Amino acid sequence: MNFREQQEELEAQILSPYACLSRASRGRAEAVEQCPLRTCFSRDRDRIIHSKAFRRLKHKTQVFLSPSGDHYRTRLTHTLEVSQISRTIARSLRLNEDLTEAIALGHDLGHTPFGHAGERALHAVASVPFRHNEQSVRVAAILERLNLTHEVLDGMACHTGDKLPATYEGQVVRLSDRIAYINHDIDDALRGGIIREEELPEQAIAVLGKSHGDRINTLVQGVVAHSLNHDQVSLCPGISIEPEIGNAMNTLRTFMFERVYTGSRAKTEEAKAERLMQRLFRYFMKRPEKIPAEYGSVMENEGTERAVLDYLAGMTDTYVVNLYKEIYLPKGWEL
């Protein structure tokens, strides 16, 4: 018995009966020889971390466009915070931590530059709906050919939207994503002077806690406590949060939409970012020969628009701005 097989046997012995066991995975689109050291889900985690799309997340917006401070979140640090929260919950509920981590690390691989402003821009001009969760799966399955397991792809696809993930590990990531962004966006908004601490909803803060760490801790414990049976051993079907704590979280989320996500000083540049993305979309639709050769097979098999969407969605904030300058702004004459 090799080390992977020992790990798989250990999972069967100690994980919850509701956990997704590595050896029970539905597998990959393309069969590969199994690793002697890593389970299929830990292998997926490694493939995601080593992907180009994962590295580009460090230069993609979370909430603040191209913030000048070093301490504001990017799409990469958001991803890492989701992963940390997800793993804590999964470990506490005896779910498959490797699967949970892989889903968390991959859930935003397809996110656009400029955060949701970039997503809205592409959705508005494309002939088909553009959604970042679907693009994440596309990046993994088609553009980078990571050949991930079905369970990881399902969790990435269903981390947002109407459809729940098929695994409890995916459901953990879906809830952890919300826990992470609400709280770290509050932290960033306070740092940026968009809101003041005393403006946070008093009743929600009384339930969740005054500090960033206290709120995360309360929310995580609320998920763990409400996703256990009365004997505190077996996981109940479904991942949820204690109602009082969940209501407090939703109150904070509503507050953030009213004060930060819509119409605040943090969002004053988003209209420019959307126009920039849409102008580049139209530029490349008229000049498909300008699209890099690596998107050639996409253009041949799925058409120019799909190739343009993949190209633009994969860009970082700075790459988009520099490309726009190169195309549209006049350059000085060099003697």
Secondary structure in CASP SS format (residue, H / E / C, confidence):
PFRMAT SS
TARGET T0000
AUTHOR 0000-0000-0000
METHOD secondary structure of the structure
MODEL  1
M C 1.00
N C 1.00
F H 1.00
R H 1.00
E H 1.00
Q H 1.00
Q H 1.00
E H 1.00
E H 1.00
L H 1.00
E H 1.00
A H 1.00
Q H 1.00
I H 1.00
L C 1.00
S C 1.00
P C 1.00
Y C 1.00
A C 1.00
C C 1.00
L C 1.00
S H 1.00
R H 1.00
A H 1.00
S C 1.00
R C 1.00
G C 1.00
R E 1.00
A C 1.00
E C 1.00
A C 1.00
V C 1.00
E C 1.00
Q C 1.00
C C 1.00
P C 1.00
L C 1.00
R C 1.00
T C 1.00
C H 1.00
F H 1.00
S H 1.00
R H 1.00
D H 1.00
R H 1.00
D H 1.00
R H 1.00
I H 1.00
I H 1.00
H C 1.00
S C 1.00
K H 1.00
A H 1.00
F H 1.00
R H 1.00
R H 1.00
L H 1.00
K H 1.00
H H 1.00
K C 1.00
T E 1.00
Q C 1.00
V C 1.00
F C 1.00
L C 1.00
S C 1.00
P C 1.00
S C 1.00
G C 1.00
D C 1.00
H C 1.00
Y C 1.00
R C 1.00
T E 1.00
R H 1.00
L H 1.00
T H 1.00
H H 1.00
T H 1.00
L H 1.00
E H 1.00
V H 1.00
S H 1.00
Q H 1.00
I H 1.00
S H 1.00
R H 1.00
T H 1.00
I H 1.00
A H 1.00
R H 1.00
S H 1.00
L C 1.00
R C 1.00
L C 1.00
N C 1.00
E H 1.00
D H 1.00
L H 1.00
T H 1.00
E H 1.00
A H 1.00
I H 1.00
A H 1.00
L H 1.00
G H 1.00
H C 1.00
D C 1.00
L C 1.00
G C 1.00
H C 1.00
T C 1.00
P C 1.00
F C 1.00
G H 1.00
H H 1.00
A H 1.00
G H 1.00
E H 1.00
R H 1.00
A H 1.00
L H 1.00
H H 1.00
A H 1.00
V H 1.00
A C 1.00
S C 1.00
V C 1.00
P C 1.00
F C 1.00
R C 1.00
H H 1.00
N H 1.00
E H 1.00
Q H 1.00
S H 1.00
V H 1.00
R H 1.00
V H 1.00
A H 1.00
A H 1.00
I H 1.00
L H 1.00
E C 1.00
R C 1.00
L C 1.00
N C 1.00
L C 1.00
T E 1.00
H H 1.00
E H 1.00
V H 1.00
L H 1.00
D H 1.00
G H 1.00
M H 1.00
A H 1.00
C C 1.00
H C 1.00
T C 1.00
G C 1.00
D C 1.00
K C 1.00
L C 1.00
P C 1.00
A C 1.00
T C 1.00
Y H 1.00
E H 1.00
G H 1.00
Q H 1.00
V H 1.00
V H 1.00
R H 1.00
L H 1.00
S H 1.00
D H 1.00
R H 1.00
I H 1.00
A H 1.00
Y H 1.00
I H 1.00
N H 1.00
H H 1.00
D H 1.00
I H 1.00
D H 1.00
D H 1.00
A H 1.00
L H 1.00
R H 1.00
G C 1.00
G C 1.00
I C 1.00
I C 1.00
R C 1.00
E H 1.00
E H 1.00
E H 1.00
L C 1.00
P C 1.00
E H 1.00
Q H 1.00
A H 1.00
I H 1.00
A H 1.00
V H 1.00
L H 1.00
G C 1.00
K C 1.00
S C 1.00
H H 1.00
G H 1.00
D H 1.00
R H 1.00
I H 1.00
N H 1.00
T H 1.00
L H 1.00
V H 1.00
Q H 1.00
G H 1.00
V H 1.00
V H 1.00
A H 1.00
H H 1.00
S C 1.00
L E 1.00
N C 1.00
H C 1.00
D C 1.00
Q C 1.00
V C 1.00
S C 1.00
L E 1.00
C C 1.00
P C 1.00
G C 1.00
I C 1.00
S C 1.00
I C 1.00
E C 1.00
P H 1.00
E H 1.00
I H 1.00
G H 1.00
N H 1.00
A H 1.00
M H 1.00
N H 1.00
T H 1.00
L H 1.00
R H 1.00
T H 1.00
F H 1.00
M H 1.00
F H 1.00
E H 1.00
R H 1.00
V H 1.00
Y H 1.00
T C 1.00
G C 1.00
S C 1.00
R H 1.00
A H 1.00
K H 1.00
T C 1.00
E C 1.00
E H 1.00
A H 1.00
K H 1.00
A H 1.00
E H 1.00
R H 1.00
L H 1.00
M H 1.00
Q H 1.00
R H 1.00
L H 1.00
F H 1.00
R H 1.00
Y H 1.00
F H 1.00
M H 1.00
K H 1.00
R C 1.00
P H 1.00
E H 1.00
K H 1.00
I C 1.00
P C 1.00
A H 1.00
E H 1.00
Y H 1.00
G H 1.00
S H 1.00
V H 1.00
M H 1.00
E H 1.00
N H 1.00
E H 1.00
G C 1.00
T H 1.00
E H 1.00
R H 1.00
A H 1.00
V H 1.00
L H 1.00
D H 1.00
Y H 1.00
L H 1.00
A H 1.00
G C 1.00
M C 1.00
T C 1.00
D H 1.00
T H 1.00
Y H 1.00
V H 1.00
V H 1.00
N H 1.00
L H 1.00
Y H 1.00
K H 1.00
E H 1.00
I H 1.00
Y H 1.00
L C 1.00
P C 1.00
K C 1.00
G C 1.00
W C 1.00
E C 1.00
L C 1.00
END
